[in-house]
Amino acid sequence: MKTELHIVGGGMAGSEAAWQAASMGVPVVIHEMRPKVGTFAHRTGNLGEMVCSNSFRSDDDEQNAVGLLHWEMMHAGGLIMRTAHAHRLPAGGALAVDRDPFAQAVTDALTAHPNVRVSHEEVTELPTDGHWIFATGPLTSTALGAAIQAETGAERLAFFDAIAPIVYADTIDMDIAWRQSRYDKGETEAERTAYINCPMTREQYDAFIDALLAADKTEFHEGETAGYFDGCLPIEVMAERGRETLRHGPMKPVGLTNPHDPEHKPWAVVQLRRDNALGTLYNIVGFQTKMKYGAQKDVFRMIPGLGEANFARLGGIHRNTFLNSPTLLDERMRLRTRPNIRFAGQVTGVEGYVESAAMGLIAGRMAASEILDQDLPVVPQDTAHGALMHHISGGAEAKTFQPMNVNFGLFRPLDGIRGGRRGRRDRYKAYTDRAKAAWTEWLHAQRASRAAE
Ligand SMILES: Cc1cc2nc3c(=O)[nH]c(=O)nc-3n(C[C@H](O)[C@H](O)[C@H](O)COP(=O)(O)OP(=O)(O)OC[C@H]3O[C@@H](n4cnc5c(N)ncnc54)[C@H](O)[C@@H]3O)c2cc1C
């Protein structure tokens, strides 16, 4: 009898992982706690339930990184994408779906598969033997969260994200901003110039605070607690506490000299910190926020130097269980301390239905290959799947690690392609062409190695 693969969680990642492994001939048991044990966001006992919006976002596989992930998943026989297309609703360029028939179809496909068994139970421990994938998502049950923390250390499993907006470095206006760490601290030139600084005059600061106070904010979901607030206050809450609070907090102008105007001390300074090893992404330090997405763009573009900024992701604060993956997972998504356990989906520090399903696709293939003793070539870094995987398993800054959507800032830059906003269309097309070629080659290599056995 072949070894079974156990998958905990039958959401986006667990369902896709199960489908991939079962399709490769591996017997799979999905352990899903719903409907016996619920979460505050799920409503049914179905596999693949969408907890909020019914959109898989852009379906443009030439100009959009999420659309590229769609394309890659479709070409890998992905269940989530195939079912999404079958239940598509009209939504312009977005892939929106009829959520209940979608989840029902995912459930039916998996329960009908001869290699899949579904067991409705909560798993509360990390098993010491067998092959396991944990895909328990942002709302991982409390008992399992405690077991994971016992293994990883409390500080390496977070229960909330506090995401500051992330900007594409090449859209920051460096004729206004400059690179410098506070008090020029650091041993090396790279450390002394680690931050990008955006200066504000008193008038600009006042207008910024007014806009922050007036901006539309999102409410917490019912059942989400706000008890995490200490230490990661949203900037608009800081501004509500007093107009000067930010100027004495994340926007303090001390220890910095503006080389574009050294005679004048800025009234306030917004700092951006490098967010990935490639240096293509910068987060706005201390700017976690509950402002609505549209409002965030308007307010943050008031910051001098960010007038033309493009955002790789906007800020947010949510209930979200996720690992510090860069320190905990190896390049095959296994827990370094317990290689019989893989993690997949949102709990690995990706964000969104599509990204979670994509990480499930890879984890399912990796686990199945291991059980079948087949060689699985390394996922190419130039694909959307590879870029995301590389980010969570080592490319991201571990100290400030927060969940990430797929975006072109995670891709290795291309030589000879124009940077900045103007070269964007050509650059994105070149990224997606390169990714599609690498993904196709990766899939072919797996088919060839299976055929040879
Ligand atoms: C309130 C809320 C709103 C969101 N809105 C959106 C949105 O609009 N768009 C978007 O793209 N993303 C959204 N997300 C993020 C979304 O959750 C993920 O994108 C996606 O669902 C993650 O997929 P996953 O498979 O990792 O987790 P999930 O889809 O959540 O699946 C995890 C599964 O594991 C099960 N489980 C948990 N613990 C255990 C256990 N101990 N034993 C057995 N089973 C267990 C859960 O019941 C669940 O079915 C939202 C998240 C939350 C919390």
The ligand as an ORCA input file, in Angstrom:
! r2SCAN-3c Opt
* xyz 0 1
  C     -12.162     37.635      7.473
  C     -11.282     37.343      6.314
  C     -11.572     37.884      5.066
  C     -10.757     37.592      3.969
  N     -11.079     38.107      2.740
  C     -10.340     37.773      1.652
  C     -10.689     38.232      0.352
  O     -11.675     38.921      0.176
  N      -9.911     37.885     -0.711
  C      -8.824     37.088     -0.566
  O      -8.162     36.786     -1.578
  N      -8.458     36.648      0.652
  C      -9.177     36.964      1.755
  N      -8.830     36.525      3.014
  C      -7.660     35.730      3.146
  C      -8.144     34.310      2.897
  O      -8.456     33.695      4.095
  C      -7.134     33.537      2.170
  O      -6.832     34.207      1.018
  C      -7.484     32.101      1.832
  O      -8.730     31.659      2.256
  C      -6.417     31.326      2.515
  O      -6.455     30.021      2.057
  P      -5.926     28.892      3.034
  O      -6.221     27.610      2.366
  O      -4.554     29.177      3.451
  O      -6.873     29.060      4.319
  P      -8.464     28.799      4.416
  O      -9.094     28.957      3.102
  O      -8.957     29.588      5.560
  O      -8.522     27.241      4.802
  C      -8.030     26.774      6.019
  C      -8.922     25.642      6.467
  O      -8.349     25.002      7.595
  C      -9.377     24.644      8.507
  N      -8.740     24.496      9.833
  C      -8.200     25.462     10.630
  N      -7.646     24.901     11.733
  C      -7.839     23.559     11.634
  C      -7.492     22.457     12.458
  N      -6.826     22.614     13.580
  N      -7.854     21.190     12.061
  C      -8.541     20.997     10.907
  N      -8.902     22.022     10.080
  C      -8.545     23.292     10.439
  C     -10.372     25.792      8.382
  O     -11.660     25.399      8.771
  C     -10.299     26.107      6.878
  O     -11.251     25.405      6.141
  C      -9.618     36.790      4.135
  C      -9.321     36.250      5.399
  C     -10.134     36.528      6.472
  C      -9.799     35.928      7.804
*
